[in-house]
Amino acid sequence: MTKIYAVGIGPGDRNYMAPQAEKIILDCDVIIGYTAYLKLISDLVTGKKVIDTGMKCETARCEQAFQEAKLGKKVAVVSSGDAGIYGMASLLMEMAENETDIEIEVIPGITAAIAVAALLGAPLANDFAVVSLSDLLTPWQIIEKRLEAAALGDFVVCLYNPASKTRVNSLQRACEILLKHKEPQTRCGYVRNALRNNHQHQLCSLQELSMIRADMLTTAIVGNIDTKQIHGKLVTTRGYRFE
C-alpha cells in the first residue's frame, strides 16, 4: 500500500511544529504545497523535489501527489495549521476514494483556533464553534446559517478567514449576525500572524470587533456569556465553584 502524508505544519513558527510532522517531511522525497506555506519550511525541503502552487490549485496538488506516489516516491502534502481543519487531508481522501493502492495518513498540527486562543488567554475552555467566513467553497447563505446557530447556542465562536481583498466586509456581516443574539459588550479578541515573530493581538468587545479591518492572516474569537477579561486575558469560565 502506497502512503501519502497530509502534514499540518502548524502556525509557521518552527517551535510549534509537531516533531512527527518535521520527521515526515525530512523523510519524504517529494513535498507539495501552497507556495507561501512551503517558504515556512524551506530549510526542511532542501534537496527534495518541491512542487508548489498558488491559491485555488488544491486539486492539482492532489493529482500531482498521486502521480509521484505511483512512481514509488514518499510524498507529503503540507497545510498550514492542521491538515484536517480547512486543510488538504479531506480533499486527498476524497480524491483517493477509488485509489485502491493509496492510503492517506494525517499528521496533525496546531490550528489557528488553538494558536489564537493561547495568545489571548483561555477563551475555548468550554463548547465552541469554528466558522470560516470564506465563501469560496461554501455559499454565504450557509455561513450565515452556521453563524446564526452558533449564536443561538451561545457558543464561543472562532472566525477564520474574516476578510480578503475581495471580501472586505465579511467580518462586519458576521458580527451583525452574532449581535442579534449576543450583547454588544461580549468580550472578544483577534490575532494577526498567530505564533509568528510579528504577531499582533488585541482584546475588544463584539461591537468593536465589527469595526476592525482584518485580512486572511487574522483570526477572531467571539466569547459567550461566560467569557470575561481577567488581567488582560480573554477567559471563558466553566462554572467551577471555589473560594
Backbone as CSV, one residue per row, in Angstrom:
resi,resn,N_x,N_y,N_z,CA_x,CA_y,CA_z,C_x,C_y,C_z
1,MET,0.840,-1.197,0.000,0.000,0.000,0.000,0.876,1.249,0.000
2,THR,0.687,2.115,-0.979,1.414,3.383,-1.062,0.762,4.404,-0.151
3,LYS,1.585,5.177,0.548,1.058,6.128,1.514,1.431,7.554,1.123
4,ILE,0.449,8.461,1.222,0.683,9.897,1.073,0.382,10.538,2.422
5,TYR,1.257,11.420,2.866,1.082,12.078,4.150,0.472,13.463,3.966
6,ALA,-0.596,13.735,4.692,-1.173,15.078,4.771,-0.644,15.692,6.061
7,VAL,0.255,16.645,5.927,1.016,17.132,7.080,0.601,18.557,7.458
8,GLY,0.216,18.731,8.700,-0.048,20.068,9.226,1.227,20.633,9.823
9,ILE,1.668,21.781,9.337,2.947,22.342,9.794,2.769,23.378,10.895
10,GLY,1.520,23.542,11.397,1.300,24.492,12.473,1.235,25.926,11.978
11,PRO,1.374,26.887,12.896,1.172,28.295,12.538,2.317,28.941,11.775
12,GLY,3.471,28.294,11.732,4.583,28.881,10.971,5.874,28.943,11.742
13,ASP,5.804,29.153,13.054,6.990,29.154,13.898,7.415,27.707,14.129
14,ARG,8.676,27.382,13.865,9.147,26.007,13.967,8.969,25.439,15.377
15,ASN,8.980,26.281,16.402,8.793,25.801,17.770,7.425,25.161,17.979
16,TYR,6.478,25.473,17.102,5.121,24.960,17.259,4.764,23.936,16.191
17,MET,5.752,23.396,15.519,5.527,22.284,14.602,5.710,20.981,15.367
18,ALA,4.794,20.037,15.184,4.901,18.750,15.860,6.159,18.020,15.392
19,PRO,6.891,17.382,16.310,8.095,16.641,15.910,7.821,15.595,14.828
20,GLN,6.657,14.943,14.876,6.331,13.947,13.870,6.172,14.583,12.490
21,ALA,5.616,15.797,12.440,5.469,16.494,11.159,6.837,16.769,10.547
22,GLU,7.761,17.249,11.365,9.117,17.518,10.866,9.782,16.227,10.411
23,LYS,9.603,15.155,11.166,10.209,13.867,10.816,9.702,13.367,9.461
24,ILE,8.382,13.468,9.252,7.794,13.003,7.989,8.319,13.816,6.816
25,ILE,8.365,15.140,6.978,8.842,16.000,5.893,10.293,15.663,5.536
26,LEU,11.119,15.476,6.554,12.526,15.141,6.302,12.665,13.779,5.629
27,ASP,11.729,12.885,5.905,11.817,11.519,5.390,11.255,11.378,3.975
28,CYS,10.438,12.335,3.544,9.774,12.224,2.237,10.678,12.698,1.091
29,ASP,10.397,12.156,-0.088,11.154,12.531,-1.290,10.562,13.753,-1.978
30,VAL,9.228,13.877,-1.903,8.516,14.934,-2.619,7.631,15.693,-1.633
31,ILE,7.738,17.014,-1.665,6.930,17.870,-0.794,6.072,18.763,-1.678
32,ILE,4.769,18.761,-1.418,3.825,19.505,-2.256,3.021,20.453,-1.375
33,GLY,2.822,21.689,-1.851,2.030,22.609,-1.042,1.870,23.977,-1.684
34,TYR,1.123,24.808,-0.999,0.927,26.206,-1.380,2.251,26.938,-1.200
35,THR,2.597,27.761,-2.152,3.912,28.412,-2.183,4.270,29.102,-0.874
36,ALA,3.346,29.877,-0.315,3.637,30.632,0.905,3.924,29.715,2.084
37,TYR,3.253,28.556,2.144,3.469,27.629,3.255,4.814,26.915,3.120
38,LEU,5.193,26.598,1.881,6.461,25.922,1.673,7.644,26.817,2.054
39,LYS,7.479,28.117,1.922,8.545,29.038,2.322,8.824,28.948,3.823
40,LEU,7.802,28.585,4.594,7.957,28.496,6.043,8.817,27.303,6.450
41,ILE,8.956,26.322,5.563,9.741,25.124,5.884,10.848,24.913,4.862
42,SER,11.323,25.991,4.272,12.291,25.888,3.174,13.545,25.126,3.580
43,ASP,13.979,25.265,4.830,15.194,24.575,5.256,15.007,23.073,5.399
44,LEU,13.748,22.629,5.509,13.470,21.202,5.661,13.372,20.481,4.312
45,VAL,13.208,21.239,3.240,12.961,20.604,1.942,14.142,20.749,0.975
46,THR,15.275,21.190,1.487,16.463,21.329,0.648,16.858,19.973,0.062
47,GLY,17.082,19.925,-1.240,17.490,18.698,-1.898,16.353,17.768,-2.276
48,LYS,15.124,18.144,-1.935,13.961,17.329,-2.273,13.263,17.903,-3.501
49,LYS,12.404,17.100,-4.102,11.555,17.629,-5.172,10.418,18.396,-4.525
50,VAL,10.318,19.670,-4.845,9.291,20.531,-4.261,8.335,20.971,-5.363
51,ILE,7.053,20.726,-5.139,6.020,21.139,-6.090,5.151,22.168,-5.390
52,ASP,5.240,23.411,-5.822,4.469,24.480,-5.184,3.475,25.080,-6.173
53,THR,2.325,25.451,-5.663,1.282,26.079,-6.486,0.702,27.258,-5.739
54,GLY,-0.042,28.071,-6.474,-0.721,29.194,-5.863,-2.067,28.789,-5.289
55,MET,-2.853,29.781,-4.926,-4.198,29.543,-4.403,-5.078,28.934,-5.487
56,LYS,-6.110,28.218,-5.065,-7.131,27.615,-5.934,-6.576,26.493,-6.813
57,CYS,-5.446,25.907,-6.408,-4.868,24.794,-7.165,-4.825,23.523,-6.317
58,GLU,-5.746,23.406,-5.394,-5.708,22.290,-4.454,-5.864,20.932,-5.150
59,THR,-6.804,20.830,-6.084,-6.989,19.536,-6.759,-5.761,19.157,-7.582
60,ALA,-5.120,20.144,-8.172,-3.903,19.874,-8.943,-2.800,19.339,-8.035
61,ARG,-2.714,19.873,-6.805,-1.714,19.376,-5.854,-1.961,17.902,-5.539
62,CYS,-3.214,17.564,-5.328,-3.550,16.174,-5.019,-3.209,15.256,-6.189
63,GLU,-3.552,15.678,-7.390,-3.247,14.869,-8.570,-1.748,14.640,-8.705
64,GLN,-0.972,15.686,-8.437,0.477,15.549,-8.514,1.003,14.619,-7.424
65,ALA,0.363,14.672,-6.264,0.758,13.779,-5.169,0.537,12.321,-5.555
66,PHE,-0.621,12.030,-6.173,-0.903,10.664,-6.606,0.103,10.206,-7.670
67,GLN,0.417,11.094,-8.597,1.362,10.751,-9.662,2.727,10.395,-9.081
68,GLU,3.202,11.210,-8.154,4.518,10.964,-7.554,4.508,9.699,-6.708
69,ALA,3.413,9.466,-5.980,3.324,8.276,-5.132,3.334,7.010,-5.975
70,LYS,2.677,7.045,-7.124,2.626,5.876,-8.004,3.970,5.592,-8.662
71,LEU,4.860,6.582,-8.623,6.223,6.373,-9.126,7.142,5.817,-8.033
72,GLY,6.542,5.549,-6.876,7.308,4.980,-5.773,7.931,5.998,-4.847
73,LYS,7.554,7.271,-4.986,8.106,8.322,-4.146,7.339,8.441,-2.826
74,LYS,8.060,8.835,-1.763,7.420,9.173,-0.498,6.959,10.629,-0.587
75,VAL,5.665,10.850,-0.417,5.086,12.162,-0.704,4.419,12.760,0.539
76,ALA,4.675,14.035,0.777,3.986,14.796,1.825,3.299,15.984,1.187
77,VAL,2.022,16.168,1.491,1.264,17.346,1.067,1.028,18.184,2.315
78,VAL,1.557,19.398,2.336,1.529,20.189,3.561,0.385,21.204,3.560
79,SER,-0.099,21.465,4.760,-1.075,22.529,5.003,-0.573,23.340,6.182
80,SER,-0.916,24.611,6.236,-0.625,25.369,7.448,-1.607,24.922,8.527
81,GLY,-1.268,25.164,9.774,-2.157,24.735,10.856,-2.271,23.228,10.888
82,ASP,-3.503,22.728,10.871,-3.772,21.295,10.870,-4.303,20.883,9.507
83,ALA,-3.785,19.773,8.963,-4.166,19.345,7.616,-5.623,18.916,7.527
84,GLY,-6.232,18.585,8.657,-7.625,18.147,8.651,-8.623,19.243,8.946
85,ILE,-8.155,20.442,9.259,-9.043,21.569,9.565,-8.830,22.635,8.499
86,TYR,-9.760,22.722,7.552,-9.636,23.607,6.401,-8.332,23.347,5.642
87,GLY,-7.854,22.112,5.699,-6.596,21.766,5.057,-6.790,20.760,3.929
88,MET,-5.703,20.097,3.562,-5.693,19.251,2.377,-6.125,17.811,2.629
89,ALA,-6.229,17.407,3.883,-6.480,15.996,4.182,-7.789,15.493,3.591
90,SER,-8.867,16.242,3.755,-10.170,15.760,3.287,-10.214,15.648,1.766
91,LEU,-9.601,16.611,1.060,-9.582,16.560,-0.403,-8.760,15.372,-0.887
92,LEU,-7.618,15.129,-0.255,-6.807,13.974,-0.617,-7.596,12.683,-0.454
93,MET,-8.309,12.559,0.679,-9.089,11.344,0.930,-10.244,11.207,-0.055
94,GLU,-10.878,12.332,-0.365,-11.987,12.313,-1.315,-11.511,11.877,-2.693
95,MET,-10.391,12.431,-3.148,-9.889,12.107,-4.475,-9.262,10.713,-4.530
96,ALA,-8.905,10.171,-3.350,-8.320,8.832,-3.304,-9.372,7.747,-3.086
97,GLU,-10.650,8.119,-3.128,-11.723,7.169,-2.828,-11.649,5.928,-3.726
98,ASN,-11.299,6.115,-4.976,-11.238,4.989,-5.917,-9.812,4.499,-6.167
99,GLU,-8.889,4.997,-5.359,-7.494,4.555,-5.469,-7.272,3.418,-4.474
100,THR,-7.289,2.202,-4.947,-7.225,1.050,-4.037,-5.838,0.813,-3.457
101,ASP,-4.817,1.433,-4.030,-3.449,1.178,-3.579,-2.799,2.396,-2.926
102,ILE,-3.627,3.409,-2.563,-3.083,4.608,-1.921,-3.806,4.850,-0.600
103,GLU,-3.026,5.052,0.448,-3.559,5.369,1.776,-3.129,6.782,2.160
104,ILE,-4.043,7.543,2.758,-3.725,8.899,3.227,-3.566,8.860,4.744
105,GLU,-2.422,9.294,5.220,-2.193,9.393,6.673,-2.077,10.857,7.064
106,VAL,-2.833,11.258,8.076,-2.861,12.655,8.513,-1.906,12.859,9.689
107,ILE,-1.035,13.840,9.560,-0.112,14.220,10.631,-0.603,15.563,11.188
108,PRO,-1.132,15.584,12.415,-1.794,16.787,12.925,-0.841,17.938,13.237
109,GLY,-1.409,19.134,13.233,-0.652,20.332,13.577,-1.519,21.293,14.368
110,ILE,-0.912,22.304,14.933,-1.645,23.302,15.720,-2.432,24.193,14.772
111,THR,-3.751,24.184,14.907,-4.590,25.009,14.049,-4.709,26.427,14.609
112,ALA,-5.185,27.352,13.776,-5.242,28.772,14.148,-6.057,28.999,15.417
113,ALA,-7.169,28.271,15.581,-8.017,28.471,16.760,-7.226,28.268,18.046
114,ILE,-6.406,27.217,18.082,-5.619,26.909,19.274,-4.513,27.934,19.464
115,ALA,-3.856,28.307,18.377,-2.782,29.293,18.462,-3.311,30.640,18.957
116,VAL,-4.423,31.066,18.398,-5.024,32.345,18.778,-5.505,32.311,20.226
117,ALA,-6.146,31.216,20.609,-6.642,31.098,21.981,-5.512,31.202,22.993
118,ALA,-4.379,30.582,22.695,-3.247,30.623,23.614,-2.716,32.045,23.796
119,LEU,-2.700,32.813,22.716,-2.214,34.193,22.800,-3.195,35.098,23.538
120,LEU,-4.487,34.822,23.375,-5.500,35.669,24.005,-5.753,35.303,25.458
121,GLY,-5.525,34.057,25.825,-5.783,33.617,27.196,-6.294,32.193,27.224
122,ALA,-7.572,32.024,27.597,-8.197,30.697,27.621,-9.674,30.811,27.230
123,PRO,-9.938,31.298,26.018,-11.334,31.531,25.621,-12.075,30.288,25.141
124,LEU,-11.369,29.188,24.893,-12.017,27.992,24.343,-12.176,26.906,25.404
125,ALA,-12.318,27.311,26.652,-12.359,26.355,27.754,-13.664,25.582,27.825
126,ASN,-14.684,26.025,27.123,-15.957,25.316,27.085,-16.370,25.166,25.620
127,ASP,-17.595,24.762,25.368,-18.031,24.481,23.990,-17.792,25.675,23.063
128,PHE,-17.296,25.375,21.870,-17.040,26.443,20.906,-17.272,25.936,19.491
129,ALA,-17.446,26.877,18.568,-17.630,26.560,17.147,-16.578,27.302,16.346
130,VAL,-16.158,26.694,15.251,-15.219,27.321,14.329,-15.928,27.516,12.996
131,VAL,-15.927,28.748,12.498,-16.615,29.064,11.246,-15.670,29.855,10.350
132,SER,-15.488,29.383,9.129,-14.725,30.145,8.143,-15.668,31.101,7.425
133,LEU,-15.236,32.339,7.267,-16.061,33.340,6.576,-15.752,33.399,5.082
134,SER,-14.901,32.513,4.603,-14.617,32.462,3.166,-15.768,31.783,2.433
135,ASP,-16.301,32.462,1.425,-17.391,31.880,0.634,-16.884,31.321,-0.699
136,LEU,-15.584,31.039,-0.763,-15.008,30.488,-1.985,-15.584,29.107,-2.298
137,LEU,-15.747,28.279,-1.257,-16.286,26.936,-1.435,-17.631,26.734,-0.730
138,THR,-17.937,27.593,0.226,-19.193,27.495,0.969,-20.025,28.743,0.711
139,PRO,-21.252,28.609,0.204,-22.086,29.787,-0.061,-22.314,30.612,1.209
140,TRP,-22.381,31.934,1.035,-22.560,32.809,2.188,-23.857,32.495,2.934
141,GLN,-24.877,32.048,2.240,-26.143,31.716,2.905,-25.945,30.604,3.928
142,ILE,-25.078,29.645,3.627,-24.785,28.556,4.560,-23.969,29.084,5.738
143,ILE,-23.013,29.948,5.440,-22.205,30.553,6.502,-23.105,31.324,7.468
144,GLU,-24.059,32.067,6.931,-24.992,32.810,7.778,-25.763,31.878,8.707
145,LYS,-26.242,30.748,8.182,-26.991,29.792,8.997,-26.131,29.241,10.125
146,ARG,-24.896,28.969,9.826,-23.991,28.419,10.846,-23.681,29.452,11.922
147,LEU,-23.483,30.697,11.522,-23.263,31.767,12.498,-24.490,31.961,13.375
148,GLU,-25.655,31.944,12.745,-26.909,32.108,13.484,-27.073,30.998,14.513
149,ALA,-26.804,29.754,14.097,-26.948,28.616,15.008,-25.951,28.694,16.156
150,ALA,-24.717,29.080,15.853,-23.698,29.198,16.896,-24.058,30.293,17.897
151,ALA,-24.599,31.393,17.395,-25.001,32.486,18.275,-26.196,32.089,19.140
152,LEU,-27.161,31.398,18.546,-28.330,30.944,19.303,-27.933,29.981,20.420
153,GLY,-26.921,29.162,20.180,-26.456,28.219,21.185,-25.477,28.824,22.164
154,ASP,-25.195,30.103,22.040,-24.242,30.817,22.885,-22.867,30.139,22.895
155,PHE,-22.461,29.628,21.750,-21.107,29.098,21.620,-20.101,30.239,21.593
156,VAL,-18.913,30.001,22.131,-17.778,30.825,21.747,-17.527,30.515,20.270
157,VAL,-17.268,31.547,19.470,-17.132,31.356,18.025,-15.756,31.838,17.573
158,CYS,-15.035,30.952,16.916,-13.747,31.308,16.322,-13.958,31.537,14.836
159,LEU,-13.565,32.698,14.350,-13.806,33.094,12.965,-12.508,33.048,12.162
160,TYR,-12.462,32.106,11.205,-11.334,32.003,10.287,-11.626,32.857,9.041
161,ASN,-10.562,33.277,8.364,-10.665,33.978,7.075,-11.677,35.127,7.113
162,PRO,-11.511,36.066,8.034,-12.529,37.097,8.217,-12.629,38.119,7.095
163,ALA,-11.607,38.234,6.272,-11.653,39.200,5.164,-10.546,38.879,4.170
164,SER,-10.723,39.351,2.960,-9.701,39.219,1.920,-9.772,40.457,1.038
165,LYS,-8.988,40.473,-0.016,-9.004,41.628,-0.915,-10.360,41.799,-1.583
166,THR,-11.067,40.698,-1.794,-12.374,40.764,-2.464,-13.540,40.649,-1.483
167,ARG,-13.271,40.272,-0.226,-14.322,40.127,0.795,-14.031,41.093,1.944
168,VAL,-14.164,42.352,1.704,-13.743,43.325,2.703,-14.732,43.463,3.862
169,ASN,-15.980,43.030,3.683,-16.999,43.248,4.713,-17.480,41.960,5.391
170,SER,-16.798,40.848,5.177,-17.271,39.576,5.725,-17.326,39.586,7.248
171,LEU,-16.298,40.126,7.897,-16.291,40.159,9.361,-17.415,41.029,9.894
172,GLN,-17.632,42.174,9.258,-18.711,43.061,9.700,-20.073,42.377,9.558
173,ARG,-20.277,41.675,8.459,-21.539,40.966,8.248,-21.726,39.862,9.276
174,ALA,-20.637,39.168,9.591,-20.708,38.103,10.601,-21.045,38.678,11.969
175,CYS,-20.428,39.794,12.314,-20.695,40.411,13.611,-22.147,40.884,13.710
176,GLU,-22.689,41.364,12.621,-24.098,41.782,12.618,-25.010,40.611,12.967
177,ILE,-24.700,39.434,12.440,-25.500,38.247,12.742,-25.334,37.854,14.204
178,LEU,-24.101,37.849,14.692,-23.839,37.471,16.076,-24.462,38.460,17.059
179,LEU,-24.501,39.737,16.669,-25.071,40.767,17.546,-26.581,40.630,17.720
180,LYS,-27.224,39.834,16.891,-28.661,39.595,17.073,-28.923,38.786,18.343
181,HIS,-27.925,38.006,18.760,-28.116,37.096,19.885,-27.077,37.276,20.992
182,LYS,-26.056,38.070,20.760,-25.029,38.339,21.766,-24.997,39.826,22.077
183,GLU,-24.657,40.163,23.301,-24.613,41.564,23.719,-23.444,42.293,23.048
184,PRO,-23.609,43.583,22.750,-22.521,44.346,22.123,-21.229,44.336,22.932
185,GLN,-21.340,44.215,24.268,-20.143,44.223,25.108,-19.514,42.842,25.293
186,THR,-20.038,41.828,24.599,-19.456,40.484,24.665,-17.949,40.569,24.421
187,ARG,-17.191,39.910,25.298,-15.735,40.006,25.194,-15.213,39.174,24.019
188,CYS,-14.295,39.771,23.260,-13.735,39.157,22.053,-12.235,39.437,21.991
189,GLY,-11.602,38.851,21.015,-10.201,39.137,20.747,-9.860,38.733,19.331
190,TYR,-8.799,39.300,18.798,-8.348,38.915,17.463,-6.832,38.945,17.406
191,VAL,-6.291,38.107,16.520,-4.844,37.960,16.395,-4.476,37.955,14.920
192,ARG,-3.385,38.602,14.615,-2.832,38.551,13.253,-1.470,37.874,13.312
193,ASN,-1.219,36.939,12.404,0.035,36.188,12.370,0.275,35.422,13.667
194,ALA,-0.710,34.649,14.088,-0.642,33.952,15.375,0.595,33.062,15.488
195,LEU,1.311,33.212,16.606,2.502,32.430,16.937,3.604,32.538,15.896
196,ARG,3.660,33.678,15.228,4.809,34.004,14.397,5.506,35.203,15.036
197,ASN,6.705,35.505,14.583,7.501,36.535,15.244,6.815,37.895,15.283
198,ASN,6.039,38.209,14.267,5.417,39.530,14.171,3.927,39.509,14.514
199,HIS,3.519,38.587,15.398,2.091,38.502,15.693,1.613,39.726,16.469
200,GLN,0.348,40.041,16.272,-0.313,41.141,16.978,-1.636,40.630,17.521
201,HIS,-1.978,40.989,18.755,-3.264,40.566,19.290,-3.893,41.685,20.113
202,GLN,-5.212,41.638,20.174,-5.962,42.714,20.815,-7.271,42.170,21.370
203,LEU,-7.627,42.595,22.582,-8.936,42.288,23.144,-9.882,43.432,22.810
204,CYS,-11.174,43.101,22.697,-12.154,44.116,22.342,-13.547,43.590,22.668
205,SER,-14.544,44.420,22.435,-15.933,43.986,22.548,-16.416,43.518,21.176
206,LEU,-17.563,42.847,21.150,-18.130,42.420,19.874,-18.464,43.630,19.010
207,GLN,-18.952,44.691,19.620,-19.252,45.901,18.859,-17.982,46.473,18.235
208,GLU,-16.894,46.481,19.004,-15.626,46.987,18.474,-15.067,46.063,17.398
209,LEU,-15.252,44.754,17.563,-14.771,43.804,16.568,-15.414,44.047,15.213
210,SER,-16.660,44.466,15.227,-17.390,44.702,13.974,-16.817,45.869,13.180
211,MET,-15.920,46.632,13.785,-15.389,47.820,13.114,-13.914,47.701,12.747
212,ILE,-13.265,46.569,13.078,-11.837,46.468,12.780,-11.612,46.102,11.314
213,ARG,-10.426,46.367,10.827,-10.024,45.954,9.490,-9.203,44.679,9.630
214,ALA,-9.643,43.611,9.002,-8.982,42.318,9.123,-8.525,41.844,7.752
215,ASP,-7.758,40.749,7.739,-7.337,40.135,6.485,-7.247,38.629,6.689
216,MET,-6.706,37.916,5.701,-6.659,36.461,5.757,-5.677,35.940,6.807
217,LEU,-4.827,36.803,7.326,-3.885,36.406,8.371,-4.443,36.653,9.765
218,THR,-5.684,37.120,9.827,-6.339,37.433,11.101,-7.320,36.329,11.472
219,THR,-7.374,36.010,12.755,-8.373,35.086,13.291,-8.988,35.746,14.512
220,ALA,-10.309,35.675,14.629,-11.014,36.329,15.737,-11.749,35.306,16.580
221,ILE,-11.874,35.601,17.863,-12.663,34.769,18.775,-13.704,35.638,19.446
222,VAL,-14.958,35.212,19.333,-16.093,35.907,19.951,-16.540,35.088,21.156
223,GLY,-16.548,35.695,22.323,-16.872,34.972,23.539,-18.351,34.672,23.699
224,ASN,-18.686,34.018,24.813,-20.085,33.774,25.146,-20.423,34.491,26.449
225,ILE,-21.530,34.137,27.051,-21.981,34.839,28.256,-21.025,34.655,29.427
226,ASP,-20.217,33.583,29.381,-19.280,33.296,30.470,-17.861,33.765,30.184
227,THR,-17.654,34.460,29.080,-16.313,34.936,28.730,-16.076,36.297,29.351
228,LYS,-14.944,36.446,30.003,-14.613,37.715,30.642,-13.142,38.053,30.432
229,GLN,-12.794,39.260,30.799,-11.410,39.705,30.715,-10.808,39.673,32.101
230,ILE,-9.712,38.911,32.270,-9.059,38.780,33.568,-7.574,39.081,33.390
231,HIS,-7.111,40.156,34.028,-5.699,40.553,33.945,-5.213,40.619,32.495
232,GLY,-6.037,41.208,31.652,-5.647,41.401,30.267,-5.742,40.154,29.406
233,LYS,-6.395,39.094,29.910,-6.557,37.858,29.154,-8.038,37.572,28.928
234,LEU,-8.334,36.927,27.816,-9.699,36.531,27.488,-9.933,35.135,28.056
235,VAL,-10.898,35.012,28.970,-11.107,33.761,29.695,-12.578,33.371,29.659
236,THR,-12.859,32.141,29.237,-14.212,31.606,29.317,-14.275,30.673,30.516
237,THR,-15.067,31.041,31.504,-15.158,30.239,32.718,-16.055,29.030,32.491
238,ARG,-15.845,27.977,33.311,-16.563,26.723,33.112,-17.592,26.445,34.198
239,GLY,-17.650,27.287,35.223,-18.662,27.103,36.248,-18.177,26.450,37.520
240,TYR,-16.866,26.285,37.661,-16.325,25.733,38.911,-16.639,26.668,40.068
241,ARG,-16.883,26.084,41.233,-17.091,26.877,42.443,-15.866,26.790,43.321
242,PHE,-15.384,27.927,43.750,-14.196,27.945,44.624,-14.248,29.200,45.476
243,GLU,-13.522,29.204,46.543,-13.479,30.369,47.448,-12.189,31.137,47.233
